[in-house]
Amino acid sequence: DLSAQEAAELDRMAPAQRVLRGELVFSQSQPSSSLFILKSGRIRVFRVTEDGKAMTMGILEPGAVFGEMVLVGQRMHDNYAEAIEDSQICRLEVRDVERFLLSDPRIAVRIARLLGEQVARLEERLTDLAHRPLPARIARTIATLADGASARSFPGHRGIRITHEQLAGLVGATRESTSKVMAELAAQRIIRQARGRVLVVDHDALAALSRRIG
């Protein structure tokens, strides 16, 4: 929603920083009070449960807004953010957000909408965990990620870059059970798998599976 002039001003105020794959953007031990805008690459936001397991809250694509932003009601102190591929992010401090983003009603509404969509997706995931079997949760997650992925990444196909371990974290399952379901979906020609990539082959079958309950 930024004009060319606004985007240039944002670049001057918060030049993109490179984050290498595997690097933490923030963590419980190193919390941040900043707001981040993901320009390129992908970021995984996760929490660590009491038994030491990592639960993935989301995998963010370019354009995502994330981070500790008390002014708009988002808190991230319990979360970790990790680059799952080399990424570029803009980091805005609270004073910059107040001056540049929230002072413009158009941009403030857009940020509120983005954060509202994040809450809605989290509520859907909690419902899925409670009521949907694992194949349906996996199908729904793949479909949602594929809808949000850049079309440039997989010309002519709907696809995502994700490992079985990352997918397992998103659906609340073990990697082994997730791999088993993925193999079944591939055998049914609903998806096609490559190393770290998933292509959607049968959109209708994937959508039908994602709606199953119980």
C-alpha positions in Angstrom: 0.0 0.0 0.0 3.0 2.3 0.0 3.6 4.8 -2.8 7.1 4.8 -4.5 8.0 7.9 -2.4 6.8 6.3 0.8 8.7 3.1 0.1 11.8 5.0 -0.6 11.4 6.9 2.7 10.9 3.6 4.5 14.1 2.2 2.9 16.0 5.3 4.1 14.6 5.1 7.6 14.9 1.3 8.0 17.3 -0.1 5.4 16.9 -3.9 4.8 19.1 -6.1 7.0 20.3 -9.5 5.8 19.5 -12.4 8.0 21.1 -15.7 7.1 19.4 -19.1 7.2 19.2 -20.5 10.7 19.7 -17.1 12.3 17.3 -15.9 15.0 15.6 -12.5 14.5 14.5 -12.5 18.1 14.1 -15.0 21.0 12.9 -15.3 24.6 16.5 -14.7 25.7 16.9 -11.8 23.3 13.5 -10.2 23.0 12.9 -7.3 20.7 10.5 -4.3 21.0 10.7 -3.7 17.2 8.3 -4.2 14.3 9.7 -6.1 11.3 8.7 -6.1 7.7 9.9 -9.1 5.7 11.1 -8.0 2.3 12.5 -11.3 1.0 13.0 -14.8 2.2 11.0 -16.6 4.8 10.7 -16.5 8.6 9.4 -19.2 10.9 7.8 -18.0 14.2 7.6 -20.7 16.9 7.3 -21.3 20.6 9.1 -23.9 22.7 6.7 -25.9 24.9 7.5 -27.0 28.5 8.7 -30.4 27.3 11.2 -28.8 24.9 9.3 -29.2 21.6 9.1 -26.4 19.1 5.6 -25.5 18.0 5.5 -23.5 14.8 3.1 -20.6 14.9 3.5 -19.6 11.3 5.8 -19.4 8.3 6.0 -15.9 7.0 6.3 -14.9 3.3 7.6 -11.6 1.9 5.4 -8.7 2.9 4.6 -10.0 6.3 4.5 -7.7 9.3 5.6 -9.3 12.6 7.3 -8.6 15.9 6.6 -6.9 19.3 4.2 -4.2 18.6 2.3 -3.2 21.8 0.8 -0.1 20.0 -1.3 -2.5 17.9 -1.8 -5.1 20.6 0.7 -7.7 19.4 3.1 -9.3 21.8 5.9 -11.7 20.9 7.9 -12.1 24.1 7.1 -15.9 24.2 8.1 -16.5 20.6 11.2 -17.1 18.5 11.6 -15.9 14.9 14.1 -17.8 12.8 15.1 -17.3 9.2 14.5 -20.6 7.3 16.3 -19.2 4.3 18.4 -16.1 3.7 16.1 -13.1 4.2 16.0 -9.4 4.2 14.0 -7.5 6.8 13.3 -3.9 7.7 13.3 -3.2 11.5 11.3 -0.3 12.9 11.5 1.0 16.4 8.4 2.2 18.3 9.1 5.8 17.5 9.5 5.1 13.8 6.2 3.1 13.7 4.4 6.0 15.5 5.8 8.6 13.1 5.7 6.8 9.8 3.1 4.0 9.9 0.4 4.7 12.5 0.3 8.5 11.6 -1.1 7.4 8.2 -4.6 6.0 8.7 -4.4 4.1 5.4 -1.3 2.2 6.5 -2.5 1.8 10.1 -5.7 0.1 8.8 -3.7 -2.1 6.6 -1.5 -3.2 9.5 -4.5 -3.8 11.7 -6.0 -6.0 8.9 -2.8 -8.0 8.6 -2.7 -8.6 12.3 -6.4 -9.5 12.4 -5.8 -12.1 9.6 -3.0 -13.6 11.7 -5.3 -14.0 14.7 -8.0 -15.6 12.4 -5.5 -18.1 11.0 -4.4 -19.0 14.6 -8.0 -19.6 15.6 -8.5 -21.8 12.6 -5.4 -23.8 13.5 -6.6 -24.3 17.1 -10.0 -25.5 15.8 -8.2 -27.9 13.4 -6.1 -29.3 16.3 -9.2 -30.0 18.3 -11.6 -31.4 15.6 -9.8 -32.4 12.4 -7.8 -35.6 11.8 -4.1 -35.2 10.8 -4.6 -35.7 7.0 -7.2 -32.9 7.0 -4.9 -30.6 9.0 -2.1 -31.3 6.6 -4.3 -30.7 3.6 -5.6 -27.4 5.0 -2.1 -26.2 5.9 -0.7 -27.0 2.5 -3.7 -25.3 0.7 -3.4 -22.2 2.9 0.4 -21.9 2.4 0.0 -22.5 -1.4 -2.6 -19.8 -1.6 -0.2 -17.3 0.1 2.9 -18.3 -1.8 4.4 -16.2 -4.6 3.3 -17.4 -8.0 6.8 -16.7 -9.3 8.3 -19.4 -7.1 6.5 -22.2 -9.0 5.5 -21.0 -12.5 2.4 -22.9 -13.7 1.8 -24.6 -10.4 0.6 -24.0 -6.9 3.4 -25.0 -4.6 5.3 -24.3 -1.4 8.8 -24.7 0.0 8.5 -26.6 3.3 10.1 -29.6 4.9 8.3 -32.4 6.7 9.7 -31.2 10.0 8.4 -27.6 9.4 5.0 -28.9 8.4 4.8 -31.2 11.4 5.4 -28.1 13.6 2.5 -26.3 12.0 0.0 -29.2 12.4 1.0 -30.3 15.8 2.3 -33.7 14.9 5.5 -35.7 14.8 7.7 -35.7 11.7 7.2 -39.4 11.2 3.4 -39.3 11.2 3.5 -36.2 8.9 5.8 -38.0 6.4 3.4 -40.9 6.3 0.5 -38.8 5.5 2.5 -36.9 2.8 3.5 -40.2 1.2 -0.2 -41.2 1.1 -1.2 -37.9 -0.5 1.6 -38.3 -3.1 0.5 -41.9 -3.8 -3.1 -40.6 -4.4 -1.6 -37.9 -6.8 -3.0 -35.1 -4.7 0.5 -33.6 -4.3 4.0 -34.1 -5.7 7.0 -33.9 -3.5 10.6 -32.8 -4.1 13.3 -32.1 -1.7 11.9 -29.3 0.6 9.1 -28.6 -1.9 5.5 -29.6 -2.3 3.4 -29.1 -5.5 -0.4 -29.2 -5.4 -1.5 -31.6 -8.2 -5.2 -32.1 -7.5 -6.6 -28.9 -6.0 -10.2 -30.2 -5.6 -9.1 -33.4 -3.8 -6.9 -31.3 -1.5 -9.7 -28.9 -0.7 -12.2 -31.8 0.0 -9.7 -33.5 2.3 -9.1 -30.3 4.2 -12.8 -30.0 5.1 -13.1 -33.4 6.8 -14.0 -33.4 10.5 -13.6 -36.4 12.8 
